[in-house]
Amino acid sequence: MGTWDVGPFDNDAAGDFSDTLDKASENERERIIRDALVHAIDTHSHLDAGISEKAVAAAALVATQCPTGEPASPHYGPEQPLPELSAGLREIAVQLSTVSSPSRPSSWNSGGNPTAALGWRASPNCETFSCRSLRENSSA
């Protein structure tokens, strides 16, 4: 797998996730996003980088529909427009903070993919694309 920057779509797993969304029918896209989020949150064993990176991409897509959200990456994100996503996905996406918890076995915090970890925790866009916009809008 390749990672070339710290953005939510700057890795191969997120690119594959975007391709999957583009190939899916409009009715399937919300389920695919939900599944990526829930899979990362519910993984109790070691959470590998691919699962983590898909979940971050999914959270970024959910955040794009928040009033304070920014558009997804035009270069590596999905090309097809997303349907209006349910507000319940915001609450699920906010739970991703547990993925990078130091007490949780994960490629993010074990050095397996430090760029992805840096991207979620320290990217200048972190507060914009996910953390702040999702938290502000999770009860909306």
N, C-alpha and C positions, 0 to 999 in steps of 0.2 A: 504494500500500500504506500501511496505517496502523499505527502503533505507538503505544500509549498508556501503556506502563509498561515496566519492565525484566524482568518475569517471563518464563519460557520460553513462555508462551501468550498474552502480551500484545501480539500483533500479528496482522495479517490472515493472513499466510502460515501461522502456527501454527494459527490458527482453521480455515483451509481443510484443513490436515493432519489436525486433529482430526475434521472432518467426513468426510474420506476414510476414516479409521479406523472411524468409526461406521457408515458405509455398507458397509464390507467385511465379508466373513464372518470368523468367529473364526479360521479357518485361514489367512486372508490377512494378518492384522494384523501378525504378527511379520515377514513379508517386507517389508511396507510400511515398518515402522520401520527394518529393516536397510537397505533401499534408500535411505532418507533420510540415514542416517548415512554410508553408503558413497559416495553421490553427493557429499556435501560434502567428504569426505576425499580422494576421487579426482579432484576437479576441479582441473585443472592451470592452466586459464586463470583469468581474474578470477572470483572466487566472489561471486555477487550475494547481496543481502540475503535474498531469498526462500528460496534453497537453505540459507543459513546458519540462518535462523530455523526452518525445518522440522527441520534437524539438531539444533538445541538443544532443540526440543520433543521430538524422538525420544529424545534422551539423557535428558531429564527423565523420560520415561515408563519408560525402562530403569531409571533410578535409583529409581523408586518401588518396585521389587521387590527392592531391596537391603535388608538388615536395618536399615541406618541411613537409608534413604530416606524422604522425606516424600511424602504423597499429591500427585497432580497437581492443578492448579487446578480447583476444582469449577465455576467460572464459564465458563472458556474451553477447558479440556481436553476430551478425549473423554468422552462420556456413557456409552458402552458399556464394560463391563469388559474388560480385556485378558486374554488367556490367560497362563499362566505362560510367561515369555520365557526363552530359553536363556541360560545364563551367558556364552556366547561374545559375546553382544551387549554385555555390559559392557566387554569388552576393546576392541571396536570403538568404543563411545561414548567411552572414555577418550582415544582418538586425536583427538578433536575439538580438543584443545589445539593441534594443528598448524594448525587452521583460522584461529585468530586470531594466528598468528605474524607479527611485523612484516615478515618477509621474504616473506610470501605475499601476492599481490595479492588483496584482498578488500574488500567493502563495509564489513566490520567495522573494518578498520584504515585505510581511505582516507577516512573521513568520510561515506561513502554512507549509512550507517545507524548513527550513533554510539550511539543508544539501545540497539540490539541488542548492540553491542560492549560497552557498559557493563554490560548485563544479564548477559552471559556472564562477564566478567572481574571485575566489582566488586559485583554484587548481594549483599546480605546473605545471600541464599539460595544463592549459588553453591557455597559449601563444603558446604551441606546437600543441595541437590537433585541435584548432579551430581559435582563434583570429588571431594570426600572419599568419598561413598558409593560412587561407581563405582570409584575407585582402591582403596579398602579391599576391595572385593568382586570385582575383575576376575579374580582367580585362583580364585575359589570355584566 
